[in-house]
Amino acid sequence: MPGPRSAVWSAIAWDGASSLLAADMHFARMARHAAVLGIPMPDDLPKMVFDALADLEHPDEANDSADQAAFLVRAGVRSSGEVYVEPAVIRTWPDSPLTAISLAAPKWEEPVRGTKHAEWEPYQDARLTAVEHGADIALLFEDDILVDGDRCAPMLLDHDGVAYHPRHSDGALDSVTIEQISPGMERAGIPVRPARLTLGMILRASEMVICGSGMGVRAIGSIDGRAIGNPGGRLFEAASGVWLSRLEVGWNTVDDF
């Protein structure tokens, strides 16, 4: 069975034609993670990925929500050097706050931990477990510390007015979506910082959101049946507003590389 070091990849928002959202940031993260995993990165990876878009068929109907992209592509590099690009459908989400359950985060050895590697099945299993338990998403904890979401990066607004997200040093992915929206949130008066997030801190938070290339920004209303702050408040308004602006101006084409 292929191990985690057999590939590095990223899920990138795709307009269904020739543009990818924040492709420069995704390629940069892939390069960082490939170096950790020992996977050689082709020098012309951006061109190879964008060239592949021309031959992709739409996997289904495009997502037409104003706050989401039309599709995703999973772009990756295998340890053999092979580049692959696969289209994916983006599901729609309700406007109401989402429900979450807490699950144990998968554990990988250093330095694989915290990279977008090939053994991603535990995240997919966590997603299915959440659905089976009537929840929208799973939040993944390691030793009572929030590490990640099953398909998203969590972020909470503490009472000190700072938006905190899980630390890469605790095993979290370095989220491209948070990288995109952080500057705009800072300008809106909400500092964005990594932190060690406990369940107690989450339950005391003013508000919590999750964000990702496919889902955009979504408010979280509860975890394990316990309410979290004021869903859809200042944090959600700032994060979703910046995300909407990224959907307007954050796209790359092959000419950007």
Secondary structure, DSSP 8 states (H G I E B T S, - for coil): ---GGGEEEEEEEE-SSS-EETHHHHHHHHHHHHHHHT----TTHHHHHHHHHTT----SS----TTS-SEEEEEEEETTS-EEEEEEE-----SS-EEEEEEE-----TTTTTS-BS--HHHHHHHHHHHHTT-SEEEEEETTEEEEESSSEEEEE-TTS-EEEE-GGGT----HHHHHHHHHHHHTT--EEEE--BHHHHHH-SEEEEEETTTEEEEEEEETTEE-S-TTSHHHHHHHHHHHHHHHH-EE-GGG-
